[in-house]
Amino acid sequence: MHLLRYIAAGAAAAGLILAATSCRHSAASNPAGLDHEALINEIDSLLAGVPAQVGVAVILDGTDTVTVNNSADYPMMSMFKLQEAIAVCRTLGEQGQTIDTVFNIPRSELHTDTWSPMLKDYTADTVRITARGLMDYLLVHSDNNASNLLFSLVATAPQTDSIIRGITSDGAFNISYTEAQMQREHDLAYANRTSPLAYAVLVNHLFTDSLAPTPMQDFIRDAMSRCNTGAARIQAGLPDKEDVKFAHRTGSGYVNERGEVVAVNDGGRVSLPDGRSYSVAVFVKDYAGPQEDAEAVIARISEAIYRHITE
């Protein structure tokens, strides 16, 4: 499907620079912040015996940073839908478009063999939907058809990769393939990769800097706060308090030829009652066990991070 059938698209470059390390542990000190050694030691103890590669990054108040197993080889799976949304909004903004731009899409272009709540909601031969509607499915429901369509209609996977590379100079993000391509060949999921720190830094910038026109960026933040996937992960490690806010994006899926779950991921922004906030990303790669067990690992790490920050 050609983009010009619906709306012209262009690529954009950003001036934001990320720094990500590949060492096992790292910390950037803030005398009034985290006890880095204590947190790293507890995370290490939680990871003892876990049958997977697990990477963690935490950024408290934009400066106080801790990482564990921060390599740049974690498959993102649907975590890349955040980068996709940022690329869509930047591209629409540069074109003078808004997220209320309307697309008319033949329903025959929707895939029926993938995760897609929008399939049940749109049954007519032509799907009439705004960019806002597609991004809501993308970020709230992790809809794979919404992802495939936005790559086709606004910013392709290579264009999205270029935009993100303009944001992160170290190449810690890489977006090469769409959901449709990964559905056909599961091993391609390993090419859409990141480091935990690079992801946490991107989240941090999303909530503190200008990455897209303000109304569009506000929409992304709000949609992340309404994300309805991954409740057993970072969210499960947070207290059930109305004044503790969490906005996030998850990624999961595929079992490789060794019987391992390729990825169980979560990353987002936690806002605390005292006005502080932290960005956090936890990536679980090649988990040799049920996905639910990997989610429990993420929840325990999340609980430890929250406790070290708030106690």
Secondary structure, DSSP 8 states (H G I E B T S, - for coil): --GGGT----------------SSEEEE--TTS--HHHHHHHHHHHHTT-SSEEEEEEEETTTEEEEES--S-EE-GGGHHHHHHHHHHHHHHHTT--TT-EEEEEGGGS-SSS--THHHH--SSEEEEEHHHHHHHHHHS--HHHHHHHHHHT--HHHHHHHHHHH-TT---B----HHHHHH-GGGGGGSEE-HHHHHHHHHHHHHS-SS-HHHHHHHHHHHHT--S-TTSGGGGS---TT-EEEEEEEEEEE-TTS-EEEEEEEEEEE-TTS-EEEEEEEEEEESS-HHHHHHHHHHHHHHHHHHHH-
